[in-house]
Amino acid sequence: MAETNPLAVPGEQKKEKGTLESVVDEIWDFGKKTIAIGAVAAMPFLYNFYDPSHVARAAVTTYGFAAAKSTANVIQNKKPLEGIVWQGATGNMLSYPLARGFTGLNNLETALAPDYGATTARVAKAGGMVFGLQPAFTTIRTALNYGVGKKFRENLWPGINNTLKYISLIGAANVLWIYQYGLLAQMATSMLGSYVINLVESLRGGKGHINNLFSALNPFSYIGAAAGVSYKLAKNTIGGIYTGLHDVGKSIGDAFGGSYQPSAPSQPSPARPAPSPAAAHPAPAH
């Protein structure tokens, strides 16, 4: 005997989306993705109203944060664009204090070298980066992502620990060697370290798997998916146009007092059997 669901309403069925509704949903989903990418792309240009020289540096941090978040999403088997707008905004906000921090460390070396020697000045500069600027940057970023409550306390020390463990050498090289190539190069190197930290944290606690990233980088899967989406969109669009034309034709037929019915393909009439020889040539009368 089949079991029945006591909560089911008799006669209630799940309504399936029509062809036109499916097309609208797909277009809307594409529109949301376009808006998210466009918003991230436009954020650095807000500094044109404050400090136009900072636009390029802001672009490095904004796009770096967004790319790191997208990669972490793929590793954790999430939608690639989930949360990239906020991460891009975070990178955009932190770009200015980060640039000022690099400028301060560069000036620190210049100020200490005459009195304490070049070696001492460089050690102080590297220490200020590894134990000062990078942990402070991680703390601010954790607060922006999780607030200042329980989740902040849970994620603060793991974040600082990963910063000291994985990107200390990158930070030291940044202020001791990369600085010779300008502030923009320092910002780009800092975003490389931030990208590494995002990869590490996306795997922490079993939240993701690196195989998801390798699968996503397979070009053949993108080719097949793009072909499937294009075919589906074209099929749904053509189906929606045909349905719309059918409804318009029916309405016109009803307006003229008739009922519009799509013409059925004509069927060939059955062939008449040939007359028998006896019927074609009747026997002569006796």
Backbone bond lengths (Angstrom), bond angles and torsions (degrees), N, CA, C in turn:
res aa  C-N    CA-C-N  psi(-1)  N-CA   C-N-CA  omega(-1)  CA-C   N-CA-C  phi
1 M - - - 1.463 - - 1.521 109.24 -
2 A 1.297 117.83 130.21 1.456 121.15 -176.69 1.517 110.21 -73.67
3 E 1.354 115.42 141.52 1.450 120.65 178.87 1.519 109.28 -82.60
4 T 1.308 115.67 147.12 1.469 121.06 179.13 1.512 108.94 -114.32
5 N 1.296 116.18 150.20 1.457 122.06 178.27 1.519 108.71 -89.63
6 P 1.345 118.07 116.29 1.465 119.62 -177.30 1.513 113.19 -66.74
7 L 1.362 117.18 -21.23 1.452 119.11 -178.38 1.518 112.95 -89.01
8 A 1.322 116.32 -8.21 1.463 119.38 -177.76 1.517 110.54 -74.30
9 V 1.309 116.88 137.75 1.449 122.39 178.40 1.525 107.97 -88.17
10 P 1.354 118.32 127.98 1.466 119.74 -178.70 1.523 111.48 -58.76
11 G 1.306 115.28 134.32 1.458 121.18 177.38 1.511 114.21 80.43
12 E 1.368 117.23 -2.30 1.463 119.64 -179.20 1.516 109.38 -85.93
13 Q 1.302 116.92 128.09 1.444 122.97 178.27 1.514 109.06 -130.33
14 K 1.324 114.54 150.68 1.458 119.79 179.02 1.523 109.58 -70.63
15 K 1.321 114.45 124.62 1.452 119.79 -177.52 1.521 109.65 -77.49
16 E 1.314 115.82 124.41 1.443 120.76 178.41 1.528 109.97 -85.83
17 K 1.335 115.19 148.44 1.447 120.05 179.59 1.517 110.13 -72.31
18 G 1.317 114.57 139.45 1.452 119.46 176.51 1.515 110.89 -76.87
19 T 1.326 114.79 174.94 1.462 120.19 -177.32 1.517 111.12 -63.40
20 L 1.325 116.89 -48.32 1.457 120.74 -178.30 1.525 111.07 -64.94
21 E 1.329 117.04 -38.48 1.461 120.57 179.43 1.525 111.22 -65.30
22 S 1.319 117.35 -37.60 1.464 120.84 177.49 1.520 111.26 -64.57
23 V 1.331 116.10 -40.97 1.466 120.04 178.24 1.527 110.28 -63.52
24 V 1.338 117.29 -43.44 1.465 121.38 -179.84 1.527 110.26 -62.57
25 D 1.345 117.61 -42.36 1.455 121.19 179.56 1.529 111.49 -62.46
26 E 1.330 116.39 -41.47 1.461 119.78 -179.92 1.528 110.94 -66.85
27 I 1.327 116.82 -39.89 1.467 120.03 178.40 1.528 110.54 -66.66
28 W 1.331 117.35 -39.96 1.463 121.40 179.41 1.521 110.96 -65.72
29 D 1.334 117.46 -40.81 1.462 120.82 177.49 1.524 110.52 -62.72
30 F 1.316 116.64 -42.92 1.466 120.46 176.77 1.521 110.62 -63.13
31 G 1.336 117.02 -38.68 1.459 120.65 178.84 1.520 112.30 -64.30
32 K 1.330 117.77 -40.43 1.463 120.67 179.21 1.521 111.08 -63.90
33 K 1.329 116.16 -40.68 1.464 118.88 178.02 1.522 111.14 -64.81
34 T 1.332 116.40 -39.95 1.459 120.25 179.16 1.521 111.14 -64.26
35 I 1.333 116.54 -40.39 1.466 120.74 179.40 1.527 110.36 -64.91
36 A 1.337 117.39 -42.22 1.464 120.65 179.88 1.526 111.38 -62.22
37 I 1.330 116.71 -46.16 1.463 119.98 -179.86 1.529 110.40 -65.95
38 G 1.334 116.47 -40.50 1.460 119.67 179.15 1.519 112.36 -64.56
39 A 1.338 116.98 -37.91 1.462 120.48 178.99 1.527 111.10 -64.17
40 V 1.324 116.65 -44.03 1.466 120.37 178.74 1.527 110.34 -63.93
41 A 1.331 116.06 -41.87 1.462 119.66 -178.72 1.524 112.19 -64.38
42 A 1.338 117.90 -30.87 1.467 121.48 -175.13 1.528 113.48 -86.28
43 M 1.325 117.82 -17.71 1.465 120.10 -173.43 1.530 115.19 -56.81
44 P 1.329 119.81 -46.45 1.471 118.32 -177.74 1.516 114.32 -59.54
45 F 1.326 118.03 -27.02 1.457 120.98 -176.25 1.525 112.43 -74.39
46 L 1.336 117.25 -6.17 1.458 119.37 173.87 1.522 111.23 -65.84
47 Y 1.338 117.96 -23.54 1.464 121.10 178.90 1.526 112.10 -72.50
48 N 1.337 118.24 -7.68 1.457 120.04 173.28 1.519 111.88 -60.20
49 F 1.346 116.61 -26.46 1.459 120.79 -179.15 1.531 111.65 -84.90
50 Y 1.347 117.16 -11.81 1.461 120.07 -175.32 1.528 111.98 -120.55
51 D 1.331 116.27 -52.60 1.459 121.78 -179.56 1.524 108.55 -150.18
52 P 1.326 117.61 91.09 1.470 119.79 -176.20 1.524 113.92 -58.20
53 S 1.319 117.81 -27.35 1.460 119.90 -179.88 1.528 112.74 -68.85
54 H 1.329 116.32 -13.78 1.468 120.50 -177.09 1.531 112.32 -93.12
55 V 1.311 118.91 -3.81 1.466 121.34 -174.12 1.525 111.06 -59.84
56 A 1.325 117.77 -46.79 1.466 120.54 -178.73 1.522 111.42 -63.61
57 R 1.331 117.27 -40.50 1.471 120.33 179.15 1.529 110.87 -67.37
58 A 1.340 116.14 -38.54 1.465 119.48 177.21 1.524 111.14 -65.70
59 A 1.327 117.22 -34.79 1.467 120.69 178.92 1.528 110.52 -63.71
60 V 1.328 116.95 -38.26 1.465 120.08 -179.72 1.528 110.62 -61.86
61 T 1.333 117.51 -47.94 1.461 120.10 -177.68 1.531 111.78 -72.82
62 T 1.327 116.93 -39.73 1.472 119.92 -179.39 1.516 111.20 -62.33
63 Y 1.308 116.74 -51.32 1.464 120.69 -178.77 1.524 111.19 -70.68
64 G 1.323 117.06 -31.77 1.464 119.55 177.31 1.522 112.01 -65.79
65 F 1.334 117.28 -44.02 1.463 120.97 177.93 1.523 110.74 -63.75
66 A 1.333 116.99 -43.10 1.468 120.52 -178.76 1.525 110.80 -65.54
67 A 1.330 117.72 -41.98 1.460 120.75 179.44 1.525 111.26 -65.96
68 A 1.329 116.77 -38.93 1.467 119.77 178.61 1.524 111.01 -64.76
69 K 1.335 116.88 -40.51 1.463 120.71 178.45 1.519 110.81 -65.60
70 S 1.323 117.47 -41.23 1.465 120.92 179.48 1.528 110.60 -63.29
71 T 1.330 116.76 -41.15 1.472 120.24 178.13 1.516 110.95 -65.10
72 A 1.334 117.06 -42.38 1.464 120.41 177.87 1.525 111.10 -62.06
73 N 1.328 117.38 -37.32 1.465 120.62 177.55 1.528 111.12 -62.08
74 V 1.320 116.63 -42.89 1.460 120.04 179.60 1.524 110.63 -63.77
75 I 1.320 116.67 -42.17 1.464 120.45 178.84 1.522 111.12 -61.68
76 Q 1.334 116.43 -36.45 1.464 121.22 -179.32 1.522 112.88 -91.03
77 N 1.324 116.36 10.96 1.475 122.28 176.25 1.531 111.34 60.82
78 K 1.334 115.69 41.47 1.459 121.69 175.64 1.524 109.07 -109.59
79 K 1.320 115.69 176.66 1.463 119.77 175.29 1.523 108.89 -66.88
80 P 1.328 118.73 133.06 1.463 120.83 -174.12 1.525 114.46 -58.14
81 L 1.333 118.05 -33.66 1.462 121.09 -175.18 1.523 113.49 -94.10
82 E 1.310 117.03 5.66 1.470 120.22 -178.51 1.529 110.20 -67.59
83 G 1.328 116.80 120.42 1.460 121.99 175.23 1.516 115.72 79.44
84 I 1.343 119.23 5.82 1.466 118.45 -175.90 1.529 111.96 -73.51
85 V 1.330 117.73 -24.73 1.464 119.13 -179.99 1.528 109.94 -66.43
86 W 1.325 116.38 -44.99 1.473 119.00 179.30 1.519 111.29 -67.21
87 Q 1.331 117.29 -40.40 1.455 119.27 179.05 1.526 110.97 -65.85
88 G 1.323 116.77 -38.61 1.460 119.16 175.50 1.521 111.42 -62.68
89 A 1.334 116.62 -41.23 1.465 120.33 177.79 1.528 110.93 -64.44
90 T 1.335 116.63 -37.69 1.471 120.39 177.44 1.524 110.75 -62.44
91 G 1.331 116.19 -47.15 1.455 119.42 178.02 1.517 112.18 -62.31
92 N 1.326 116.63 -36.93 1.460 120.30 178.83 1.527 111.17 -65.58
93 M 1.325 117.08 -41.90 1.466 120.44 179.82 1.531 111.84 -67.99
94 L 1.330 116.90 -39.38 1.460 120.28 -176.01 1.517 112.94 -81.66
95 S 1.317 118.23 -9.91 1.462 119.65 -176.46 1.529 112.20 -64.27
96 Y 1.322 116.73 -38.93 1.462 118.72 -176.65 1.527 111.98 -69.78
97 P 1.342 120.09 -50.81 1.472 118.18 176.60 1.533 112.83 -62.65
98 L 1.329 118.24 -30.89 1.454 120.03 177.09 1.530 110.56 -65.10
99 A 1.325 116.10 -44.22 1.467 119.45 178.14 1.527 111.34 -62.93
100 R 1.328 117.33 -39.57 1.463 120.11 178.25 1.533 110.40 -67.34
101 G 1.338 117.09 -32.96 1.457 119.76 177.30 1.517 111.99 -65.60
102 F 1.327 117.26 -42.49 1.464 120.41 176.60 1.527 110.97 -63.09
103 T 1.312 116.21 -41.12 1.464 119.93 178.83 1.530 110.75 -62.35
104 G 1.341 116.21 -40.87 1.460 119.58 178.83 1.526 112.91 -64.67
105 L 1.335 117.48 -40.51 1.468 120.18 178.99 1.530 111.16 -67.52
106 N 1.323 116.57 -37.77 1.462 119.28 177.12 1.530 111.10 -64.58
107 N 1.317 116.63 -39.29 1.465 120.29 178.09 1.531 110.96 -70.78
108 L 1.342 116.91 -30.08 1.466 120.09 178.77 1.526 110.83 -62.03
109 E 1.302 116.87 -43.65 1.464 120.05 178.47 1.535 110.87 -61.71
110 T 1.308 116.01 -42.50 1.467 119.84 179.92 1.529 111.69 -63.94
111 A 1.337 115.75 -35.61 1.467 119.38 -178.07 1.525 112.58 -76.08
112 L 1.333 118.35 -34.32 1.463 121.26 -175.72 1.526 113.44 -85.39
113 A 1.313 117.11 -28.14 1.470 120.25 -173.16 1.530 113.39 -58.29
114 P 1.348 120.79 -43.82 1.479 118.56 -177.86 1.524 113.88 -63.19
115 D 1.343 118.25 -33.11 1.456 120.84 -175.38 1.526 113.59 -94.96
116 Y 1.331 117.63 -33.02 1.465 120.47 -172.79 1.529 113.21 -117.54
117 G 1.286 118.48 -1.82 1.449 121.24 178.13 1.529 111.69 95.27
118 A 1.321 114.06 157.66 1.461 119.99 -175.97 1.524 111.51 -67.15
119 T 1.343 117.16 -37.93 1.466 119.77 -177.80 1.517 111.69 -65.06
120 T 1.327 115.77 -46.69 1.468 119.72 178.98 1.525 110.92 -62.07
121 A 1.309 116.14 -40.27 1.466 120.17 -179.82 1.527 111.09 -63.61
122 R 1.328 116.43 -40.70 1.465 119.63 -179.37 1.529 111.34 -70.78
123 V 1.337 116.91 -36.26 1.469 119.47 176.80 1.529 110.58 -64.85
124 A 1.328 116.37 -43.06 1.459 120.02 178.43 1.529 110.90 -63.40
125 K 1.316 115.64 -37.59 1.459 120.11 179.66 1.522 111.22 -66.03
126 A 1.340 116.50 -45.32 1.471 120.11 178.94 1.525 110.94 -65.77
127 G 1.330 117.51 -40.71 1.459 120.38 178.07 1.516 112.42 -64.11
128 G 1.329 116.52 -38.55 1.464 119.68 177.25 1.523 112.15 -63.62
129 M 1.328 116.53 -31.49 1.462 119.87 178.63 1.523 110.88 -75.77
130 V 1.344 116.54 -50.11 1.466 120.60 -172.78 1.521 111.56 -71.77
131 F 1.336 117.32 -41.70 1.466 120.31 -175.02 1.527 113.62 -105.39
132 G 1.316 116.84 0.65 1.449 119.50 -179.32 1.518 113.38 -121.80
133 L 1.336 116.29 -71.12 1.461 120.07 -172.82 1.522 112.52 -67.05
134 Q 1.334 117.67 -46.21 1.474 119.30 -178.04 1.530 112.92 -64.74
135 P 1.340 120.91 -48.19 1.476 119.25 176.33 1.532 113.11 -62.01
136 A 1.340 116.66 -37.62 1.471 119.11 178.00 1.521 110.53 -64.41
137 F 1.311 116.37 -40.96 1.463 121.43 177.91 1.518 110.36 -62.08
138 T 1.349 117.18 -42.51 1.468 121.64 178.93 1.525 110.95 -64.66
139 T 1.334 117.29 -38.83 1.465 121.47 -179.58 1.528 111.02 -64.74
140 I 1.316 116.54 -45.25 1.473 120.12 -179.83 1.522 110.18 -64.85
141 R 1.312 116.04 -41.98 1.465 119.39 -179.41 1.529 110.89 -65.11
142 T 1.332 117.87 -40.25 1.465 120.90 177.88 1.527 110.68 -62.45
143 A 1.330 116.87 -40.30 1.462 120.63 178.59 1.520 111.39 -64.79
144 L 1.325 117.07 -38.57 1.466 119.88 179.10 1.526 111.65 -69.17
145 N 1.313 117.15 -31.94 1.472 120.50 -178.30 1.524 113.04 -82.48
146 Y 1.333 117.54 -34.88 1.472 120.57 -171.15 1.527 113.43 -121.44
147 G 1.329 119.07 -1.95 1.450 119.18 -173.76 1.527 110.07 79.50
148 V 1.325 116.04 -162.45 1.464 119.83 -177.88 1.530 111.03 -118.53
149 G 1.306 117.54 23.83 1.456 121.47 -179.21 1.514 113.18 -97.14
150 K 1.325 115.23 -142.38 1.455 122.02 -175.14 1.525 111.98 -64.00
151 K 1.327 117.46 -43.99 1.464 120.24 -178.95 1.532 111.39 -64.45
152 F 1.325 116.25 -31.97 1.457 119.08 176.17 1.524 111.11 -63.45
153 R 1.324 116.28 -45.12 1.462 119.74 179.63 1.531 111.78 -66.70
154 E 1.330 116.29 -34.16 1.464 119.38 -179.58 1.525 112.56 -71.19
155 N 1.325 116.88 -30.94 1.464 120.19 -174.12 1.522 114.06 -103.53
156 L 1.329 118.25 -10.32 1.460 119.94 -175.88 1.525 112.16 -66.45
157 W 1.334 116.96 -55.74 1.457 118.49 -176.41 1.526 112.34 -65.82
158 P 1.348 120.65 -43.87 1.475 118.17 175.10 1.524 112.38 -56.62
159 G 1.337 117.24 -37.05 1.460 119.77 179.23 1.522 111.88 -66.92
160 I 1.340 117.08 -44.73 1.470 120.19 178.51 1.525 110.44 -66.02
161 N 1.335 116.79 -40.21 1.458 120.55 178.67 1.527 111.22 -61.04
162 N 1.317 117.41 -43.95 1.466 120.42 177.48 1.524 111.51 -65.42
163 T 1.336 116.40 -35.62 1.463 119.73 177.75 1.518 111.18 -62.35
164 L 1.342 116.95 -46.69 1.464 120.55 179.71 1.523 111.79 -67.76
165 K 1.325 116.32 -33.81 1.467 119.98 -174.36 1.526 112.43 -79.20
166 Y 1.333 117.60 -40.88 1.452 119.83 -168.38 1.526 114.73 -104.19
167 I 1.306 119.19 -26.75 1.469 118.06 -173.81 1.535 113.19 -125.15
168 S 1.331 117.71 15.84 1.471 119.07 176.43 1.523 111.16 -62.39
169 L 1.332 116.96 -43.72 1.462 120.21 -179.91 1.526 111.19 -65.63
170 I 1.333 116.31 -38.50 1.460 119.38 177.53 1.524 110.42 -62.73
171 G 1.342 116.76 -42.89 1.464 120.64 179.63 1.522 112.13 -65.03
172 A 1.337 116.75 -42.52 1.461 119.26 179.39 1.521 111.41 -64.45
173 A 1.342 116.75 -44.15 1.463 120.15 177.90 1.521 111.10 -63.23
174 N 1.311 116.39 -31.03 1.456 121.04 -178.46 1.527 111.50 -63.53
175 V 1.345 117.10 -45.24 1.462 120.16 -175.97 1.524 112.93 -89.48
176 L 1.334 117.97 -15.85 1.463 120.10 -178.96 1.530 113.38 -97.52
177 W 1.342 117.58 -21.90 1.461 119.75 -175.92 1.529 112.33 -133.57
178 I 1.355 117.15 -48.77 1.472 120.49 -175.29 1.523 111.35 -64.16
179 Y 1.339 117.55 -27.61 1.465 119.69 -175.76 1.532 112.25 -59.11
180 Q 1.336 117.14 -22.29 1.465 120.31 -179.88 1.527 112.00 -64.41
181 Y 1.356 116.50 -20.91 1.454 120.86 -176.78 1.521 112.66 -96.54
182 G 1.305 116.82 6.77 1.449 119.68 174.39 1.526 113.26 107.26
183 L 1.324 114.34 166.07 1.463 121.61 -177.01 1.519 112.35 -66.70
184 L 1.332 117.06 -34.40 1.460 119.81 179.63 1.520 110.83 -64.17
185 A 1.317 117.76 -39.64 1.463 121.18 177.28 1.523 110.87 -64.42
186 Q 1.314 117.40 -37.33 1.467 120.45 177.15 1.528 111.10 -65.32
187 M 1.310 116.52 -40.43 1.464 119.91 178.11 1.522 110.72 -63.20
188 A 1.339 116.76 -42.19 1.457 120.39 -179.92 1.526 110.83 -64.83
189 T 1.318 117.68 -40.31 1.473 120.64 177.86 1.517 110.90 -65.71
190 S 1.311 117.03 -38.27 1.462 120.49 177.14 1.517 111.01 -62.87
191 M 1.339 117.70 -37.60 1.459 120.00 178.47 1.527 111.57 -69.80
192 L 1.327 117.38 -28.48 1.457 119.66 173.13 1.521 110.44 -62.28
193 G 1.337 116.35 -44.13 1.464 119.78 176.10 1.512 112.23 -63.49
194 S 1.344 117.06 -40.51 1.460 120.27 177.64 1.519 111.45 -62.81
195 Y 1.338 116.54 -37.02 1.465 120.65 178.29 1.523 110.64 -64.25
196 V 1.319 116.47 -41.46 1.473 120.73 178.69 1.528 110.20 -62.36
197 I 1.332 116.74 -43.39 1.462 120.28 -179.97 1.527 110.84 -62.66
198 N 1.316 117.72 -39.99 1.466 120.44 178.09 1.518 111.69 -62.54
199 L 1.322 117.30 -40.65 1.458 119.95 177.77 1.519 111.00 -63.03
200 V 1.326 116.75 -42.40 1.467 120.63 -179.29 1.519 110.52 -64.95
201 E 1.327 116.37 -45.77 1.466 119.67 -176.81 1.521 112.02 -70.73
202 S 1.332 118.43 -27.44 1.462 119.99 177.87 1.526 111.81 -69.70
203 L 1.334 117.03 -20.31 1.466 121.30 178.86 1.522 112.13 -97.26
204 R 1.337 117.35 -11.59 1.465 120.47 -175.12 1.523 111.02 -67.82
205 G 1.312 116.09 135.37 1.458 121.66 177.85 1.515 114.28 73.58
206 G 1.326 117.58 19.23 1.463 120.00 179.40 1.508 113.91 70.09
207 K 1.358 118.03 22.67 1.460 120.37 -178.18 1.524 112.96 -75.16
208 G 1.318 116.62 -18.11 1.458 119.47 -178.81 1.513 110.79 -152.54
209 H 1.326 115.07 176.36 1.458 121.31 179.72 1.525 108.61 -140.04
210 I 1.327 115.72 135.79 1.450 120.74 -176.31 1.528 111.99 -65.26
211 N 1.344 117.25 -23.25 1.470 120.03 178.55 1.529 111.56 -62.83
212 N 1.339 116.80 -28.51 1.468 119.56 177.07 1.526 110.86 -62.50
213 L 1.339 115.92 -36.06 1.456 119.73 178.86 1.524 110.82 -70.02
214 F 1.329 116.95 -42.02 1.462 119.85 178.95 1.531 111.06 -63.00
215 S 1.329 116.40 -38.82 1.461 119.69 178.54 1.523 111.24 -66.16
216 A 1.337 115.74 -37.59 1.462 119.40 -179.24 1.528 111.94 -69.53
217 L 1.338 117.04 -27.21 1.460 120.85 -179.12 1.524 112.75 -82.58
218 N 1.333 117.64 -2.99 1.455 121.22 178.64 1.531 109.15 -71.89
219 P 1.345 119.24 115.10 1.480 119.93 -174.84 1.519 112.98 -66.88
220 F 1.341 118.57 -28.12 1.460 120.12 -177.17 1.525 111.59 -67.87
221 S 1.340 116.98 -31.38 1.466 118.87 178.10 1.525 110.89 -67.29
222 Y 1.354 117.14 -35.12 1.460 120.00 178.24 1.524 111.01 -70.05
223 I 1.335 116.13 -38.84 1.461 118.95 179.39 1.526 110.51 -62.98
224 G 1.351 116.32 -45.64 1.461 119.80 179.05 1.512 112.31 -64.84
225 A 1.335 116.78 -40.89 1.467 119.55 -179.85 1.526 111.10 -66.43
226 A 1.339 116.62 -41.55 1.464 119.60 179.81 1.519 111.12 -63.70
227 A 1.337 115.83 -41.31 1.463 118.73 178.71 1.524 111.02 -64.31
228 G 1.348 116.48 -41.35 1.464 119.71 179.62 1.513 112.42 -64.75
229 V 1.347 116.74 -42.08 1.463 119.83 179.64 1.523 110.71 -67.04
230 S 1.333 117.19 -40.85 1.463 120.05 179.67 1.520 110.84 -63.22
231 Y 1.340 116.40 -42.81 1.464 119.69 179.34 1.521 110.89 -63.79
232 K 1.336 115.84 -43.22 1.465 119.70 -178.51 1.528 110.90 -64.64
233 L 1.354 115.57 -43.55 1.462 118.80 -179.33 1.520 110.95 -64.71
234 A 1.339 117.05 -43.28 1.461 120.03 179.39 1.523 111.10 -64.08
235 K 1.335 116.37 -41.96 1.459 120.29 -179.70 1.527 111.00 -63.39
236 N 1.340 116.60 -46.05 1.465 119.83 -179.52 1.523 111.59 -66.07
237 T 1.343 116.28 -38.06 1.463 119.12 -179.65 1.521 111.10 -65.52
238 I 1.329 116.55 -47.05 1.462 120.50 179.35 1.526 110.62 -62.70
239 G 1.340 116.21 -40.89 1.461 119.61 177.79 1.514 112.07 -62.86
240 G 1.340 116.11 -39.44 1.459 119.25 178.23 1.524 112.59 -66.29
241 I 1.347 116.95 -38.97 1.458 120.13 178.01 1.528 110.74 -64.86
242 Y 1.337 116.08 -42.91 1.475 119.27 179.76 1.521 110.77 -62.67
243 T 1.352 116.22 -43.16 1.470 119.32 179.79 1.518 110.99 -63.23
244 G 1.358 115.89 -40.51 1.461 119.07 179.09 1.511 112.30 -64.40
245 L 1.323 118.07 -43.12 1.463 120.92 177.96 1.522 112.03 -63.98
246 H 1.332 115.31 -37.86 1.464 119.53 177.72 1.520 110.56 -61.82
247 D 1.350 117.14 -43.82 1.462 120.74 -179.81 1.521 111.04 -66.42
248 V 1.353 117.09 -39.07 1.469 119.51 178.52 1.516 110.50 -64.18
249 G 1.328 117.85 -43.03 1.456 120.66 178.70 1.509 112.07 -63.44
250 K 1.311 117.37 -38.61 1.464 120.71 178.89 1.525 110.68 -65.15
251 S 1.364 115.64 -40.42 1.461 118.91 179.71 1.519 110.99 -64.89
252 I 1.339 117.28 -40.30 1.476 120.05 178.21 1.519 110.89 -64.11
253 G 1.341 116.94 -40.74 1.455 119.65 178.39 1.514 112.03 -63.92
254 D 1.335 117.63 -40.62 1.465 120.46 178.01 1.522 111.31 -65.76
255 A 1.348 116.99 -34.35 1.470 119.82 -178.51 1.522 111.80 -66.85
256 F 1.317 118.82 -29.32 1.460 122.65 179.39 1.527 112.55 -94.76
257 G 1.316 116.29 18.62 1.460 120.45 172.55 1.502 114.04 83.98
258 G 1.268 118.79 8.86 1.451 121.44 178.95 1.500 110.63 -124.89
259 S 1.217 115.65 166.48 1.455 121.43 178.94 1.512 107.86 -104.22
260 Y 1.311 114.62 121.42 1.460 118.83 -179.37 1.506 109.69 -76.52
261 Q 1.272 115.50 129.14 1.465 121.87 175.26 1.515 107.92 -131.21
262 P 1.278 117.22 131.90 1.462 118.39 178.20 1.515 110.03 -62.71
263 S 1.320 114.96 133.14 1.457 119.64 -177.25 1.501 110.45 -66.87
264 A 1.318 114.93 132.56 1.465 120.17 179.20 1.512 108.65 -85.12
265 P 1.273 117.26 147.67 1.467 119.24 178.87 1.522 110.97 -60.49
266 S 1.338 115.73 137.09 1.466 120.62 -178.10 1.513 110.55 -66.69
267 Q 1.341 114.06 140.71 1.454 120.11 179.88 1.531 108.50 -102.75
268 P 1.287 118.02 133.60 1.484 119.54 179.05 1.528 110.47 -65.61
269 S 1.359 115.45 136.46 1.469 119.90 179.72 1.521 109.57 -69.96
270 P 1.319 115.37 144.47 1.464 117.52 -178.04 1.534 111.19 -64.63
271 A 1.280 114.67 140.95 1.476 119.62 -178.17 1.531 110.43 -67.99
272 R 1.388 114.89 135.59 1.475 120.22 178.75 1.536 108.58 -76.12
273 P 1.333 116.41 133.09 1.466 117.77 -178.81 1.525 111.59 -65.72
274 A 1.298 114.86 141.91 1.473 120.28 -179.18 1.523 109.75 -68.07
275 P 1.403 118.42 142.85 1.484 119.79 -179.82 1.527 111.06 -67.25
276 S 1.289 112.57 147.53 1.483 118.38 -179.53 1.538 109.18 -71.04
277 P 1.291 117.68 156.02 1.488 119.74 179.87 1.515 113.17 -57.14
278 A 1.320 115.68 -32.96 1.487 118.53 -178.83 1.508 110.97 -68.32
279 A 1.372 116.07 -36.80 1.469 119.09 -179.57 1.509 110.92 -74.29
280 A 1.324 116.24 -35.10 1.484 118.91 -178.85 1.522 111.78 -70.50
281 H 1.361 119.90 -30.78 1.462 123.47 -179.20 1.541 108.04 -126.44
282 P 1.321 117.71 88.33 1.468 118.56 -176.56 1.545 110.69 -65.77
283 A 1.262 113.89 149.33 1.480 119.23 -178.56 1.526 109.94 -67.95
284 P 1.337 120.67 142.21 1.489 122.31 179.51 1.528 111.81 -67.51
285 A 1.324 113.73 146.37 1.484 118.14 -178.07 1.521 109.18 -74.05
286 H 1.345 115.42 144.26 1.456 121.93 176.97 1.494 109.20 -89.29
